Amino acid sequence: MNTVAYPQKPNHVSQHGVTTIEEPWFEEYLMSHVNHAAQILQVDCGDGRFTRRVAEQRTGAWVVGLEQDSRFFVQARSNLNSLANAVAIHGDPGDMPFASDEFGVAFTSLAISDSNQRQRVLAEMTRVVRPGGKVIVCSGSPTALRICK
């Protein structure tokens, strides 16, 4: 997988199947890709604050935050508890508790770069996203975003 670093906001052009953009544009770019997804997964959602923002903006979608760390999971569950369209799930990103082709979009900003099981996590993200969906990974560098599917 190739990564291309852009010094300014790109025109969202893919090169070799991967689009890379600067981190400040992550939320804007992500929101443009989750706009039509009915099921959205954030892998390694941390305390769930970003998952909550996605769920609040995409009220017609079901938004799931997956978190492996027990302390962060408790915080994520608390942050998402009041939303009818979001839930935090405690689980391993390398062995996700979801059916194949369950989500329209799966995204992460930490799971790939922070995980020793990088290939398993990416394979799992790809498995749970239906054909035609998107796997979005901010990985390899704190300023890189990869669109993998």
Salt bridges, closest charged atoms under 4 A:
GLU27 OE1 - ARG53 NH2 3.01
GLU28 OE2 - LYS9 NZ 2.79
ASP47 OD2 - ARG49 NE 2.68
GLU56 OE2 - ARG52 NE 2.90
ASP69 OD2 - ARG71 NH2 3.10
ASP92 OD2 - ARG120 NH2 3.71
GLU124 OE2 - ARG127 NE 2.79
